Amino acid sequence: MNPPVDGPLTLTARALNAAGSSSPLDGADAFKDATAPSLTVTEPEDGVVVELSAVTVKGTCTDAHLQSFTIDGEETPRDGNGAFEKAVFLSGGAWGTWIEAVAEDEYRNVTVVTRTVEVAPLEVQITSPQDGQVLDATSVTVTGTVRGPRDAEVFVNGQRAERNGESFSLANLPLTEGPNILTAHAQPPGDSAESVISVIRDTTNPAVTIEVPDSTDIFDALSVDVAGRVDDPTVQSVTVNGVEAHVYNLYGDLHGTYFVAVAVPLSADGACELVAEATDAAGHTGSGSVTVTRDTLPPELAITSPEDGSTVYHTPIAVSGTVWDATLYDVRVNRLKAVIADGTFTVAEVPLPLDGLNAVVAVARDSVGRQTTRWITVNRKLAPSVTVLDVVSSSRSTDGLAKVKIFGTVDHAAGICGRNETHPSYKDGTLPVANQVSGTMQGTGLSSVDSSTLPRMPSMCL
């Protein structure tokens, strides 16, 4: 007996007993539906890879007694011919998206059609500028590539980039001085991808400071070590007077770079300028300098006045000369401090304590402890000081000349003489002349002196 076909049915039943007797036939109307709904998905194909974040599911679903039709659990409308069309958003996972269409009729016949759709992997990459690039500009154009869903939008640091196929670009993105983070973010529905790089804006010259040595430092050496700091995020090199410095970036300080240059020559005694020059990755240069003093030689010293061995007839005397030193401290002459100006020194009054030879000693000292000594001898020869207290006339001599007596004092151990050198005896200081000096008066001076009874003494002229 063949099973009944789908459609209306009349169901009859008759009961038989053991004797073969039967009951009247009873019938009932029924409807048979053992056929599942007809469901066909025409798009997308199973296993397809798409470049969109959403796919349109198309097909037809027919059944005379259809109760429900869903795609991914959502009731989906159909037209009068049973055609349907529904957009389904896709995930970007490695396993793709599972799409399930389910049709069920009133008699619980079910048809299920599935599709697996894979979304092309979402990739975004900044290609320009390069990661770590130094830019001598206030803004930058960011370009790159994006692969995956064609409807994925790209934003760079929150600004929408222009997309053209698998390329994107954003012009005039502002930069701040120093490090800048650039982030390209692609985000279709249900997925996202990023590309992050760092660039450095460098539009200023390096600021260079020499911290050691100080401008007050004095060096008894031919070279010196120089250390300092450069404020610039992209320092490439530092030289000090042409000597390459070691460059350090301590503690990850992006703006603080330290340098040390070893054995930088000091050119000559005197003021020496040390110039540190830094160059950054953008080609900018900056410099800092300090002037120190080199002093490796003792002072140059000469006494120019008076001349060595000269004779003077007074005391004190002026002593002067020339002096030079990179760090001259002072000049003293016989312990008296000299006045120094324009490479010369002068002491206005230097006493000569001895009658005869006196030593004049000049000493120049510098700030590093060196000294130079120069000395000369000066012969002191003082003129006597004679005071005439009285002149007394005496009797005339037989030759008709008048004779006088002269009384006075002398303060020097020298003789007293008239024109004919009659020498009295005397004592130093202001003691009275003990002997009579006689001579003839001619006008206002002595013309002759009688010295026959006087001792001979060192002469001093009146």
C-alpha positions, 0 to 999 in steps of 0.5 A: 500500500502506497503512502498517501500524498500530501493534500486533503485526506479522509480518514476512516476506521472500522473495528472487527471482533473475533467472530468477524463482526465489524462496526460501521465505518467512521470517516474524518477529513485530514490534511497531509503535509510531509514536505519541508518548505522549499528554501534556496539561497542564491547569494552569497556562495558558500565559503566566499571571501568578501571585502565588505563588512556586510553581505546581502543574503538573497534567495526564495522560500516557498511553502503553502503553509509556511509559518516562519522564515528567519535568517540568523534568527531574525524574521525575514520578509518575502515578496509574493513570490517567496523571494527574500533579500537581507543584509547580514553584518559579518565578523572579521574573525579567523573562522568567518561568519556563519549565516543560517536561513531557517524555514518552518511550516505549520506542520513542523517541517523545517528546511535549513540552509547555511552559508559560511562567508569569510571577510578579507582580513582588515589590515591598515599600515602607515607607509609615510612618514617612516617610524622614528622619522625626524621632520623639519616641518609643522605638519605632515601628510600621512599616507598608507594602505588598507586591505579588507572590507572596502567600506572600512573608513580610516582615521588618522589621529581622529581625522578622517582620511581619504580612501582610494581603493587600498590606499589612504591619505591625510594632508596637513596633520599638525605636529607639535615640537618633539615626539608625535604619535601617529595612529591610523585606525580602520574600523568597519562594522564589527572589526578594527585595525590600527597602525601606530608610528612615532615621528619627531618634529624638529624645527629649532636649533639645539640649545647647548650649555657648557656646565663644566668648566666654569668661566672663573676656572684657571688651568695649569694644564694644556688641555681640559675635559668639557661637559654639558647638556644639549636640549634637543630631541634628535642630537646626532653629534657634539664637538668642542673646539673640534674634539668629538664628544661622547653623547649620552641620553640619561634616564630616557630623557627625550629632550636632555642629552649630555656630552663629555669631550675629553682632553680639549686643547687650551691653545695658549696661556691667557683667555681660551674660549671653549665652543661646543657645537651640536648638530641634530638629525634635521641638520640644525646646529647650535652652540654654547661657549665658555671662556677659561684661563690657561696659566702654565708659565710664571709671570714675565717681569722686568725692572726698567727704571732705574737702571741697574747700578745707577746712582741717585742723589735722593730717597725715596725713589720711583721704581717701574717696569713691565709685567705680564701673566695670564692670572697676575695677582700682584707685584711688590717692590721691596715689599711695597705693593705696586700699581699695575696698569696696561702691562706696567707696574709702578711704586712711587716711593721706594726708600733706599735705607743705605748710603751706597749700594741698595738692593731693589727687589721686584716680585710678581705672583700669579693666581696659581702660585708661581712667582718671578723675582727680578732685582737691581742695585742702586747707589745712593749718594746724598748731597750734604746739608750745610747750614751757615749760622754766622759769618764773623769778620776778622783782621786783614792779613798782610796781603790785604785780604779780609779774613772771616770766621764761618759758624754752622752745622752739617748733617752728612759725613763729608768735608767742608771746603772753600775755594782753597779747601780749608777743612774744619773738623765737624760731627754728623747731625746738627752739631756746631762746627768746631773749627774756624774756617777763614778765607778772603771775602771777594764779593759774596763768596770765599776766594781763599782759605787758610788751612795750614793748621786744619786736618784733612777730611772728606770734602764737601763744598759750601 
